[in-house]
Amino acid sequence: MTALSDLLKSSNTGGVSARSVSRKAQSLGFTLNHDTAARYLRGDHGRPDEPTLQAFSAALEIPLTRLREAAGLPSEQTAPYVPPTEASRLNRRQRKAVDEIIRAMLEPAESAGVRTSTGADGTASPLGTVSQFPSAASSTAERRAAARRGKGEKPTR
C-alpha cells in the first residue's frame, strides 16, 4: 500500500465505494473513472497525474497539498503556468515543443525513457553525457580537416 492510498482510505471515513467516489468527483466537474478510483484506493497505481489528484481532493475533501505530499510530489500550491506575452508569436509546432519540455521536466528520469549506456567499469550512465563526446577543440580541428579533405587537401597534424 502506498502513502497516497493510505491517505485516501483513511479519508474515506464513510467507506464509500470507488464507484461512489468517482460519481462524486464527476458531479463536482472532475473526470475520475471508477476503475482508476478503485486502483488508487487499493494501492495498485502508478504515479498520479494532477487531474486525478484534484478529483480525489474534491471528492474526499482532502487538501491537494496533502495528496501531493503523500504521492511524493512537490506539495506547494502554485498558480497554473502562464507563458510570457511573447509566447503568442510561437507557432503550433513550437508551442507543442514547449509543452513537451515542461512535461519532460516534471517526469522522473526512470519514466521519461532515459536511455543508459554501460561503461567499461560496469556502471550505467545516461547517454549523451559530456564525457562521451569529443572535446570542442578536437571536434573543431576535425571539422577543419574534413573541410580541407573536401577541397582535395590532405589533413595536417
N, C-alpha and C positions, 0 to 999 in steps of 0.2 A: 504494500500500500504506500502511495506517495504522500508527501506532506499536503499537497493540494487536495488529494482525495480525502485525507483525514479531515481537513478543514471543511470540505463540502459536506461530508457525512455528519460531522458534529454540528454544523449549522442547519442541517435538515432536521430540526427538532421534531417536526410533525411526522417524520418518517414517510413523507410522500414519495410516490414512485417517480422514476426517471421520466416517465411519460407526463406526469403532472408538472414536474419541474420544467419540462420542455414547453408544455402548454402555457404555463405562467409566463415564461420568458417571451414566447410568441405573442401573448396578449399584451405584453409591455413594449412590443415593437422590435424584438430581437429575433434572430434566427438561431434556433438550437434544436437540432434533431434529437428525438428521444433515444436513438441508439448512441449518439455522442454523449448525451447526459448520463446514460447508463454506464458507459465505459469510464467516464470520469468518476462517477460515484463508487465504482468498484475498484478503481486504481489501475485499470487496464487502458492507459492512454499514453500518448507521446507528449511532446512539447505543445502547450496550449497556444492558440493564437489569440489576439486581442479581442475579436468579436465573441469568442467563446467565453472568455473571462468576463466580459461586460454582461453577457447574457446571464451567467451564473450570479454575478454581483446583483443584478436587478431581481432575479427570480428568488434568490435565497437571502436577499438583503444583507450581503457581506460587502464591506468596503473593498473596492477594487484594489487598493494598495495592499490589503491583507492577502488577497488572492494572488497578486503578482509576487509578493514575497514568498508565499508558500510554493509557488511554481518555480522559484529561483530566478525570477526576472527582476529588473530594476523596478522598485516599488514607488518611486516618486511620481506624483501626478503631474503630468505636463500637458500643455495645450497641444492640439494637433499641429503638425509641422505645416507652416505656410512658407512657400518659397519666396525669395525676394521678387520685387516687381519686374526686374529684368528677365525673369524666367518666362515672361509672356512672349519673348522673342524666340523661344525654343520651338522647334518643330515637333511633330508627334513622335518621331523616332528618338530624338534627343530626350524628350520627356520620359519615354519608356526606359531609356538608359539610366536616367537619374533615379527613377523609381526602383530599378533593379539594383542600383548601387546602394540605395537605402535598405532594401531587403537583405542584401548580402551583408551589410554591416550589422544587422540585427540577428543573423543566424550564427550559431556557434560553428567553428571550423569543421566539426565532425559531420554535421548535417548539411554543410554548404558544399560538400563534394570536393574538398581539398584533396588533391592527389599528392601522394608522397613518393619519395624515392629512397631506396635503401642504399646507404653509403657502404664503403669498404669495411667500416667498423661495425656494420650491422644495425646502426641506428637509422630510424626513419626521419626524414626531413621534408618539408614542403617543397614541391617542385618550383623552380623559378627563384630560388634564393640567390642572393648576390654571389655566394661562393661558387655557384655552378656556371657562371658566365665569365668570359674573359674580361680583364680589366679594360677600362675605357681607352687607355693608352695603346694596348695591344690591338684592340679592335679598330682604332683609328689607323694604326700602321697597316693592318691587314686590308682595310678598305683602300688605302693609298696604293698598296701593292697590287690589289685586284684591278684598280683603275689603270695602273701602268700596264698590266698584262693585257687589259682590254685594248690598249693603244699599241700593242705589239712590243712593249718594253719588257725586259726581264726584271723580276723583283730584285731590289737591292737590300742588303742586310747590314 
